[in-house]
């Protein structure tokens, strides 16, 4: 009997830790196993005093195309509610990290993949990166704090545009609106993210931890409120026959 491959690779280079999503055959879609692996890895990172920076990247052609819709269609409403709870717990644990976090985005960063990148402090992108929220066209909504975080990163106007239209944007536009801070050739992405992480890891860690705490101070209660609202609305959408049919159509590539 073969052992299933781990959906997440954890690599260490000195003080820099890299989480590499490793489901390339489905564009690193987030299923229950991958979310749980990320939760465990972030928990271990919290307990690791030697880690000074985290990079999140994806193997293959994509960062992450979002939740695994085939798996979602097989979920009951209680199972889906639990899945959303775990996605939100991942967002909480990411925000609670005292070390800097960098998303190295190539290819698709959609829906939950977009939200995972948004949970990081800094985003760098390959020129082939694409960001978007296809959930809008299906009748679903953000789940991991995007309604709270996106306006704070790109401003209220662009946040409303991206969330309400579901429009996908390329790396150049993402840089223009401040979603990413650097765009490089795909072949240069890994080293660009690694070099940035090494620079961050070289700073005094207490100072970086204080900066992150100051940035978050006074806002975490609002973040929790946003998570609660998002979870209630997402589950309510998921319960409807219309959304179920739209999910099936999306998976089956039909109108």
Backbone bond lengths (Angstrom), bond angles and torsions (degrees), N, CA, C in turn:
res aa  C-N    CA-C-N  psi(-1)  N-CA   C-N-CA  omega(-1)  CA-C   N-CA-C  phi
1 X - - - 1.464 - - 1.515 109.17 -
2 X 1.322 117.28 132.67 1.453 120.97 -179.39 1.520 110.35 -87.93
3 X 1.321 116.25 148.02 1.462 122.02 177.93 1.520 108.86 -89.02
4 X 1.342 118.32 129.39 1.466 119.55 179.09 1.517 111.26 -58.15
5 X 1.315 116.10 141.17 1.460 120.58 179.60 1.523 109.74 -66.92
6 X 1.317 116.08 143.27 1.462 120.66 177.38 1.518 109.21 -65.59
7 X 1.358 117.65 136.25 1.460 119.14 -177.77 1.533 113.42 -80.25
8 X 1.342 116.47 -5.58 1.462 120.78 -177.61 1.518 109.60 -137.58
9 X 1.328 116.08 128.72 1.458 121.36 175.01 1.524 108.40 -101.45
10 X 1.310 117.23 132.06 1.460 122.43 178.30 1.520 107.93 -113.96
11 X 1.330 115.98 119.01 1.461 122.28 -176.38 1.521 109.33 -118.02
12 X 1.323 115.51 149.42 1.464 120.54 -178.93 1.523 110.17 -129.92
13 X 1.326 116.75 128.83 1.456 122.59 176.04 1.525 106.95 -132.76
14 X 1.330 116.12 92.68 1.457 120.05 -175.22 1.521 110.21 64.40
15 X 1.329 115.66 -122.80 1.463 120.67 -177.96 1.522 112.54 -89.46
16 X 1.332 117.35 -0.48 1.468 121.49 -177.96 1.525 109.83 -100.86
17 X 1.325 116.17 127.51 1.464 123.07 175.96 1.522 108.18 -109.23
18 X 1.326 116.44 136.15 1.467 121.27 177.25 1.519 109.38 -119.03
19 X 1.336 115.94 127.39 1.458 121.96 169.19 1.522 106.88 -98.31
20 X 1.329 116.05 122.56 1.464 119.82 -178.90 1.528 108.86 -116.60
21 X 1.326 115.97 111.17 1.458 120.20 177.66 1.524 108.33 -63.35
22 X 1.330 116.89 129.62 1.461 119.20 -170.13 1.527 112.00 -129.43
23 X 1.338 114.70 60.62 1.475 121.41 170.09 1.539 106.94 -128.46
24 X 1.330 117.23 58.08 1.471 119.68 -171.61 1.517 113.74 -62.85
25 X 1.327 118.49 -24.75 1.468 121.52 -178.44 1.523 111.57 -67.64
26 X 1.342 117.97 -18.93 1.473 121.83 176.61 1.534 109.84 -124.57
27 X 1.340 115.88 32.13 1.461 122.22 178.73 1.523 111.80 53.63
28 X 1.356 114.97 38.55 1.462 122.11 176.86 1.526 112.79 57.04
29 X 1.324 115.73 37.56 1.463 120.24 177.29 1.525 110.12 -61.12
30 X 1.320 115.26 144.67 1.464 121.68 -175.99 1.528 109.72 -86.99
31 X 1.329 116.25 107.47 1.453 120.09 172.30 1.521 108.85 -107.35
32 X 1.313 117.00 -177.82 1.464 120.79 -177.03 1.528 110.68 -58.35
33 X 1.343 116.76 -43.25 1.463 120.03 -177.49 1.513 112.65 -63.23
34 X 1.324 117.66 -42.50 1.460 120.58 -179.11 1.526 110.96 -69.60
35 X 1.323 117.05 -40.27 1.469 119.33 178.30 1.519 110.62 -62.86
36 X 1.322 117.39 -42.99 1.463 119.94 179.08 1.529 111.10 -65.66
37 X 1.335 116.96 -37.77 1.470 119.96 177.48 1.525 110.48 -63.88
38 X 1.325 117.91 -40.11 1.466 121.41 177.13 1.523 111.03 -65.07
39 X 1.328 117.13 -42.37 1.466 120.44 178.46 1.527 110.85 -59.96
40 X 1.322 116.73 -45.41 1.470 120.41 179.81 1.520 110.73 -64.06
41 X 1.328 116.51 -41.92 1.460 120.10 -177.30 1.530 111.39 -66.88
42 X 1.338 117.11 -40.01 1.464 119.95 178.07 1.518 110.10 -67.05
43 X 1.337 118.02 -38.70 1.463 120.90 177.45 1.529 110.80 -61.24
44 X 1.332 117.05 -41.77 1.467 120.42 177.38 1.526 110.98 -65.23
45 X 1.325 115.98 -35.76 1.460 120.05 179.49 1.525 110.92 -65.08
46 X 1.329 116.79 -38.33 1.462 120.95 177.23 1.533 110.64 -57.90
47 X 1.333 115.78 -32.73 1.461 120.22 -176.02 1.527 112.79 -94.50
48 X 1.334 117.15 6.28 1.464 120.55 -177.10 1.527 110.76 -104.33
49 X 1.338 118.79 103.53 1.461 120.44 -176.51 1.527 113.85 -70.45
50 X 1.326 118.10 -17.36 1.464 120.82 -176.06 1.531 112.65 -87.33
51 X 1.318 117.92 -15.08 1.459 120.54 -179.60 1.524 109.44 -79.28
52 X 1.340 116.61 130.25 1.462 120.80 -177.13 1.524 113.48 -119.58
53 X 1.339 117.86 -8.99 1.459 120.36 176.88 1.519 108.81 -160.72
54 X 1.334 115.93 145.30 1.458 122.21 178.28 1.518 109.73 -118.10
55 X 1.336 116.02 133.12 1.459 122.88 171.83 1.525 107.73 -114.07
56 X 1.329 117.46 133.39 1.459 121.68 173.67 1.526 108.16 -114.18
57 X 1.324 116.09 128.51 1.463 122.03 -178.33 1.519 108.78 -141.86
58 X 1.323 116.03 172.18 1.459 121.00 178.02 1.512 111.15 -122.43
59 X 1.321 116.75 142.88 1.462 120.97 174.01 1.527 110.07 -80.63
60 X 1.309 115.92 148.35 1.450 120.19 177.13 1.519 112.86 85.31
61 X 1.330 116.58 -145.24 1.459 122.11 -170.28 1.521 114.13 -87.85
62 X 1.332 118.19 -5.68 1.466 119.54 -172.70 1.515 111.70 -138.79
63 X 1.322 114.57 157.06 1.463 120.80 167.31 1.525 107.42 -74.46
64 X 1.311 117.65 -66.34 1.464 123.02 170.43 1.513 108.85 -166.30
65 X 1.327 115.84 130.96 1.466 121.36 179.62 1.522 112.29 -83.44
66 X 1.337 117.83 8.84 1.461 121.09 177.69 1.509 112.25 100.45
67 X 1.319 115.86 -163.09 1.457 120.51 -177.77 1.519 110.87 -63.85
68 X 1.320 115.57 149.40 1.462 122.12 177.06 1.531 107.64 -74.60
69 X 1.339 116.43 101.46 1.464 120.28 -172.93 1.521 112.64 -67.08
70 X 1.329 117.45 -32.73 1.461 119.33 177.46 1.519 110.44 -62.13
71 X 1.338 115.59 -42.48 1.457 119.60 176.52 1.520 112.15 -66.14
72 X 1.334 116.55 -37.93 1.458 120.46 179.01 1.523 111.56 -61.99
73 X 1.333 116.91 -41.67 1.465 120.30 -178.58 1.527 111.87 -62.11
74 X 1.318 116.56 -27.03 1.459 120.16 -179.56 1.527 112.90 -83.69
75 X 1.347 116.97 -5.95 1.464 120.82 -176.51 1.522 111.67 -83.90
76 X 1.313 115.03 143.71 1.464 120.32 166.39 1.519 108.11 -76.92
77 X 1.330 117.06 169.18 1.470 119.47 178.30 1.536 111.07 -60.25
78 X 1.354 120.13 -44.93 1.478 118.72 176.69 1.530 112.80 -60.71
79 X 1.327 117.61 -39.02 1.463 120.23 178.19 1.522 110.67 -65.40
80 X 1.325 116.42 -40.86 1.463 120.31 178.36 1.528 110.19 -65.02
81 X 1.323 117.54 -40.03 1.466 121.27 177.85 1.524 110.63 -60.24
82 X 1.324 116.67 -42.32 1.464 120.67 177.73 1.520 111.00 -64.49
83 X 1.332 116.59 -40.37 1.466 120.85 178.62 1.528 110.61 -61.03
84 X 1.325 117.51 -43.67 1.467 121.28 177.44 1.519 110.27 -63.27
85 X 1.323 116.70 -41.34 1.472 120.35 178.11 1.525 110.93 -57.70
86 X 1.332 116.83 -40.80 1.464 120.44 -178.11 1.526 111.19 -72.43
87 X 1.330 117.19 -37.70 1.468 120.09 174.65 1.527 110.20 -60.72
88 X 1.322 116.92 -41.84 1.460 120.23 -179.83 1.520 111.82 -70.11
89 X 1.318 116.84 -34.12 1.468 119.08 175.53 1.525 110.45 -64.35
90 X 1.325 116.70 -35.89 1.468 119.87 175.60 1.522 110.47 -62.33
91 X 1.340 117.42 -43.07 1.464 120.64 177.74 1.526 110.79 -60.81
92 X 1.328 116.58 -41.38 1.474 120.08 178.52 1.526 110.93 -61.62
93 X 1.326 115.63 -47.25 1.473 119.17 -176.84 1.525 111.22 -66.60
94 X 1.326 116.95 -35.12 1.458 119.65 176.31 1.527 110.51 -63.70
95 X 1.316 117.42 -43.91 1.464 120.91 180.00 1.522 112.01 -67.06
96 X 1.328 116.45 -28.46 1.461 120.40 -177.58 1.525 112.90 -80.34
97 X 1.337 118.09 -11.95 1.463 119.64 178.36 1.526 109.94 -62.43
98 X 1.315 116.18 136.55 1.469 120.42 179.38 1.518 111.98 -90.59
99 X 1.333 117.44 -7.44 1.467 120.96 179.08 1.523 109.75 -97.91
100 X 1.331 118.45 154.93 1.471 120.74 177.58 1.523 111.46 -64.74
101 X 1.328 115.57 148.91 1.460 121.48 179.53 1.523 109.22 -127.68
102 X 1.327 116.04 137.86 1.461 122.67 -176.60 1.528 108.97 -126.72
103 X 1.317 116.87 128.52 1.469 121.33 172.43 1.520 108.46 -97.29
104 X 1.328 116.73 125.41 1.465 122.69 175.98 1.527 106.81 -104.56
105 X 1.328 116.58 102.14 1.466 121.69 -167.18 1.524 111.20 -104.05
106 X 1.322 115.16 124.34 1.457 120.94 171.69 1.523 107.91 -129.40
107 X 1.309 117.26 151.58 1.453 119.90 178.49 1.516 112.19 59.59
108 X 1.313 115.94 -143.05 1.461 121.24 -174.23 1.528 112.32 -75.43
109 X 1.325 115.27 131.33 1.468 123.21 167.13 1.527 104.87 -129.68
110 X 1.314 115.47 88.12 1.458 121.55 -170.88 1.518 110.65 -118.77
111 X 1.329 115.82 148.04 1.461 122.68 172.91 1.537 110.05 49.50
112 X 1.337 117.55 -118.11 1.461 120.26 -179.32 1.515 113.33 -61.54
113 X 1.340 117.42 -28.57 1.464 120.01 175.04 1.516 111.39 -68.53
114 X 1.336 115.99 -40.20 1.467 122.34 174.21 1.528 109.12 -59.77
115 X 1.328 116.52 -44.71 1.465 120.48 -178.96 1.527 111.80 -65.76
116 X 1.332 117.53 -37.10 1.458 120.47 177.65 1.524 110.79 -63.67
117 X 1.337 116.65 -42.58 1.465 120.13 176.65 1.521 110.76 -64.18
118 X 1.330 116.41 -38.64 1.459 121.28 -179.32 1.526 111.73 -67.21
119 X 1.324 116.97 -26.32 1.463 120.46 178.97 1.520 112.32 -71.99
120 X 1.337 117.39 -13.59 1.463 121.28 178.95 1.527 110.24 -83.86
121 X 1.332 115.75 157.03 1.465 120.79 -179.38 1.524 111.76 -68.89
122 X 1.334 116.56 -40.03 1.466 122.34 -173.91 1.525 107.93 -134.46
123 X 1.333 115.40 140.96 1.454 120.77 177.09 1.530 109.69 -122.84
124 X 1.331 116.48 127.84 1.461 121.81 170.19 1.523 106.56 -117.55
125 X 1.324 116.60 148.67 1.458 119.49 -171.80 1.514 112.01 -134.55
126 X 1.320 115.31 147.13 1.457 121.38 167.05 1.521 108.15 -75.49
127 X 1.307 116.64 156.28 1.462 120.75 -178.00 1.531 112.57 -64.54
128 X 1.340 117.45 -15.47 1.465 120.69 178.64 1.532 112.85 -94.52
129 X 1.319 117.63 7.78 1.468 120.94 -178.03 1.526 111.16 -70.58
130 X 1.317 115.50 146.64 1.460 122.63 177.25 1.525 108.07 -137.09
131 X 1.333 115.97 130.69 1.459 121.79 -179.78 1.529 109.05 -115.75
132 X 1.336 117.01 140.66 1.456 118.64 177.24 1.513 112.62 -176.12
133 X 1.321 114.62 168.40 1.456 122.14 -179.31 1.531 109.09 -125.44
134 X 1.340 118.05 80.78 1.461 119.97 179.37 1.519 113.64 -63.68
135 X 1.346 117.12 -14.92 1.471 121.41 177.74 1.527 111.50 -52.21
136 X 1.344 116.54 -34.54 1.465 120.24 -177.11 1.517 111.46 -56.79
137 X 1.337 117.51 -44.63 1.448 121.27 -178.90 1.515 113.65 -72.29
138 X 1.344 116.80 -18.66 1.461 120.86 -179.93 1.533 110.60 -89.10
139 X 1.326 116.22 -23.17 1.453 120.05 -177.53 1.510 113.26 104.16
140 X 1.336 116.37 11.81 1.459 121.59 176.06 1.524 109.30 -100.75
141 X 1.327 116.36 -179.37 1.459 121.01 -175.45 1.519 109.00 -143.40
142 X 1.347 118.54 171.26 1.471 120.34 -179.44 1.526 111.70 -60.67
143 X 1.324 115.29 156.92 1.469 119.36 -176.91 1.524 114.05 -128.51
144 X 1.320 118.95 -22.09 1.468 120.50 -168.45 1.523 112.80 -117.01
145 X 1.324 116.41 36.72 1.452 120.47 176.30 1.507 115.00 90.82
146 X 1.349 118.40 10.32 1.454 119.82 -177.42 1.527 111.80 -62.84
147 X 1.333 117.91 -35.97 1.464 119.80 -179.73 1.523 111.41 -64.33
148 X 1.323 116.53 -22.39 1.462 122.62 177.19 1.523 111.44 -90.82
149 X 1.329 116.90 -45.40 1.458 121.20 -171.44 1.526 113.53 -79.70
150 X 1.337 117.50 -41.79 1.458 119.64 -172.73 1.529 112.85 -60.75
151 X 1.349 120.60 -44.16 1.470 118.94 177.81 1.528 112.68 -61.69
152 X 1.324 116.92 -28.52 1.462 120.36 -179.71 1.520 112.28 -78.09
153 X 1.332 116.82 -18.09 1.465 120.93 179.29 1.523 111.02 -95.49
154 X 1.338 117.90 -46.38 1.472 120.32 -173.43 1.530 112.98 -112.30
155 X 1.324 117.68 -1.94 1.458 120.59 -177.38 1.521 111.33 92.70
156 X 1.322 115.27 158.50 1.457 120.79 -174.61 1.528 112.33 -63.69
157 X 1.328 117.10 -40.69 1.464 120.01 -176.31 1.513 112.50 -61.93
158 X 1.334 116.97 -51.59 1.466 119.78 -179.23 1.522 111.16 -69.22
159 X 1.328 117.91 -34.31 1.464 119.70 177.37 1.526 110.32 -61.25
160 X 1.333 116.47 -46.14 1.460 119.51 178.48 1.532 111.16 -62.33
161 X 1.326 116.23 -41.34 1.465 119.71 -179.74 1.530 110.88 -61.03
162 X 1.334 116.72 -49.24 1.461 120.03 -175.96 1.527 111.65 -68.36
163 X 1.328 117.46 -39.68 1.458 120.64 -177.35 1.529 111.76 -73.24
164 X 1.325 117.38 -40.93 1.457 120.03 -175.39 1.522 113.25 -80.30
165 X 1.317 117.87 -34.06 1.469 119.99 -178.87 1.516 112.54 -89.44
166 X 1.337 117.58 -25.52 1.459 120.02 -173.41 1.519 112.75 71.72
167 X 1.329 117.84 13.33 1.468 122.24 -177.53 1.524 110.73 -62.85
168 X 1.317 115.79 140.02 1.452 121.84 174.15 1.528 108.62 -92.24
169 X 1.320 117.16 140.13 1.460 120.55 178.36 1.523 109.88 -123.54
170 X 1.339 115.18 149.88 1.459 119.48 179.96 1.523 110.68 -87.30
171 X 1.320 115.56 178.23 1.463 120.84 -174.90 1.522 111.65 -62.73
172 X 1.340 117.03 -38.76 1.463 119.90 -178.81 1.527 111.07 -62.15
173 X 1.333 116.94 -43.64 1.455 120.23 177.82 1.525 110.87 -68.46
174 X 1.323 116.82 -37.60 1.459 119.91 178.35 1.533 110.77 -60.93
175 X 1.339 116.39 -38.57 1.461 119.27 177.31 1.521 110.47 -69.33
176 X 1.314 116.70 -39.83 1.469 121.03 -178.48 1.528 111.81 -60.53
177 X 1.343 118.10 -38.38 1.463 120.24 -177.15 1.522 112.96 -93.54
178 X 1.338 117.20 1.63 1.452 120.63 174.97 1.513 115.58 90.23
179 X 1.329 116.96 8.20 1.463 119.58 178.24 1.523 111.09 -69.49
180 X 1.340 116.78 -37.91 1.460 121.75 173.41 1.522 108.34 -121.50
181 X 1.309 115.89 155.49 1.467 119.79 -177.35 1.522 112.92 -104.22
182 X 1.331 116.91 -9.55 1.461 119.37 -179.63 1.519 109.40 -155.78
183 X 1.333 117.25 138.72 1.459 122.74 175.65 1.521 108.02 -123.10
184 X 1.320 116.27 130.72 1.464 121.28 -177.56 1.529 109.07 -135.01
185 X 1.318 116.07 169.18 1.466 120.69 175.90 1.533 108.69 -62.98
186 X 1.333 117.80 146.98 1.468 120.29 -179.30 1.523 113.73 -51.93
187 X 1.319 117.26 -39.16 1.466 119.86 -178.82 1.522 112.56 -68.97
188 X 1.331 117.07 -17.59 1.465 120.72 -177.95 1.525 113.13 -99.26
189 X 1.335 117.17 -3.61 1.465 119.36 -172.35 1.524 112.69 -63.29
190 X 1.329 116.75 -48.02 1.466 119.50 -175.76 1.519 111.40 -59.43
191 X 1.324 117.12 -45.60 1.461 119.64 -178.65 1.525 111.40 -70.91
192 X 1.330 117.74 -35.83 1.462 120.29 177.56 1.525 110.46 -61.30
193 X 1.331 116.94 -46.42 1.461 120.74 179.04 1.518 110.88 -65.88
194 X 1.332 116.99 -40.36 1.463 120.28 -179.72 1.523 110.96 -65.57
195 X 1.339 117.53 -41.70 1.461 120.84 179.77 1.534 110.48 -64.81
196 X 1.328 116.51 -41.86 1.461 120.01 177.04 1.525 110.45 -62.23
197 X 1.333 116.58 -43.42 1.464 120.62 179.70 1.526 111.33 -63.69
198 X 1.327 117.34 -39.64 1.472 119.68 178.65 1.531 110.40 -64.59
199 X 1.331 116.48 -39.84 1.467 119.61 177.74 1.524 110.79 -63.02
200 X 1.327 116.48 -44.25 1.462 119.93 179.14 1.523 111.27 -64.43
201 X 1.326 116.07 -40.94 1.458 120.44 -178.54 1.526 112.33 -67.11
202 X 1.336 116.63 -21.12 1.468 120.57 -179.70 1.527 112.74 -79.26
203 X 1.349 117.98 -15.83 1.457 121.00 178.79 1.529 110.09 -73.97
204 X 1.331 117.32 153.99 1.473 119.49 175.86 1.527 110.51 -57.32
205 X 1.320 118.08 123.38 1.469 120.09 -172.89 1.522 114.02 -64.54
206 X 1.319 117.82 -34.18 1.464 119.24 -179.34 1.525 110.39 -63.22
207 X 1.327 116.47 -39.86 1.452 119.61 179.94 1.520 111.70 -63.85
208 X 1.347 116.87 -42.72 1.457 119.93 178.46 1.526 111.37 -65.00
209 X 1.330 115.84 -39.94 1.467 119.40 178.73 1.524 110.70 -62.16
210 X 1.336 116.66 -40.00 1.470 120.23 178.87 1.537 110.53 -66.20
211 X 1.324 116.52 -40.68 1.469 119.68 178.77 1.526 110.28 -61.01
212 X 1.340 116.55 -45.41 1.458 119.30 179.75 1.528 110.93 -63.42
213 X 1.320 116.55 -39.67 1.464 119.99 178.96 1.524 110.82 -64.74
214 X 1.339 116.60 -39.87 1.457 120.22 179.95 1.525 111.42 -67.14
215 X 1.345 116.53 -37.92 1.458 120.25 178.55 1.533 111.35 -64.63
216 X 1.328 115.25 -34.72 1.468 119.70 -177.07 1.523 113.23 -88.42
217 X 1.343 117.20 -17.34 1.465 120.46 -172.83 1.533 111.28 -58.59
218 X 1.296 114.92 134.15 1.456 119.80 176.27 1.509 114.88 80.35
219 X 1.350 118.00 -0.45 1.462 119.33 -177.84 1.515 112.99 -118.90
220 X 1.328 118.43 -15.38 1.456 119.78 -173.91 1.521 112.99 -63.25
221 X 1.328 117.97 -34.09 1.464 119.65 177.89 1.530 109.84 -61.36
222 X 1.335 116.89 -40.76 1.467 120.59 177.43 1.527 110.87 -65.69
223 X 1.330 117.12 -36.03 1.459 120.60 178.34 1.520 110.28 -63.47
224 X 1.325 117.12 -42.66 1.461 120.69 177.57 1.523 110.99 -62.05
225 X 1.326 116.47 -41.27 1.464 119.51 178.45 1.521 110.85 -62.37
226 X 1.343 116.11 -40.72 1.467 120.30 179.01 1.525 110.94 -63.50
227 X 1.349 116.93 -41.66 1.459 119.85 178.40 1.524 111.08 -61.15
228 X 1.329 116.17 -43.66 1.462 119.15 179.94 1.517 112.37 -61.94
229 X 1.326 116.40 -44.01 1.466 120.59 179.25 1.526 110.64 -64.21
230 X 1.337 117.06 -43.58 1.464 120.46 -178.40 1.528 111.15 -62.53
231 X 1.334 116.22 -42.94 1.466 119.87 -178.76 1.521 111.14 -62.52
232 X 1.324 117.08 -45.36 1.469 119.84 -179.40 1.525 111.60 -61.95
233 X 1.333 116.31 -43.48 1.457 119.64 -177.94 1.524 112.10 -70.22
234 X 1.328 116.79 -38.57 1.462 119.99 -178.84 1.520 111.07 -65.52
235 X 1.331 116.90 -43.86 1.469 120.06 179.12 1.526 110.20 -64.71
236 X 1.338 117.61 -40.79 1.467 120.88 178.28 1.530 110.78 -60.86
237 X 1.333 116.90 -39.67 1.475 120.26 176.96 1.525 110.65 -65.64
238 X 1.337 116.41 -44.55 1.461 121.86 -175.47 1.522 111.49 -62.26
239 X 1.323 117.85 -28.02 1.462 121.88 -177.60 1.531 112.62 -72.61
240 X 1.327 118.35 -18.01 1.466 120.32 -173.25 1.523 111.69 -80.88
241 X 1.341 115.79 146.38 1.465 121.07 177.78 1.526 111.01 -63.77
242 X 1.324 117.42 -34.31 1.460 121.16 -178.25 1.527 110.85 -61.66
243 X 1.321 116.80 -46.69 1.464 120.05 -179.16 1.522 110.58 -66.84
244 X 1.326 117.21 -39.51 1.465 119.55 177.41 1.537 110.70 -58.53
245 X 1.329 117.00 -44.29 1.461 120.72 179.47 1.525 111.13 -65.82
246 X 1.334 116.87 -39.55 1.465 119.81 178.53 1.535 110.85 -66.00
247 X 1.319 116.91 -37.62 1.465 120.11 175.61 1.527 110.89 -61.72
248 X 1.352 115.97 -45.88 1.465 119.08 178.95 1.534 111.05 -61.07
249 X 1.325 115.96 -42.91 1.465 119.89 -179.64 1.523 110.97 -62.75
250 X 1.322 116.69 -39.97 1.463 120.83 179.82 1.537 110.01 -64.48
251 X 1.333 115.50 -46.49 1.466 119.64 -179.83 1.535 110.95 -63.85
252 X 1.338 116.43 -38.80 1.470 121.32 -177.63 1.537 112.37 -86.66
253 X 1.322 116.66 0.86 1.461 122.85 176.66 1.527 112.59 58.95
254 X 1.308 115.06 46.68 1.449 121.03 174.93 1.513 108.68 -129.46
255 X 1.331 116.29 167.79 1.460 120.27 -179.17 1.515 110.19 -73.13
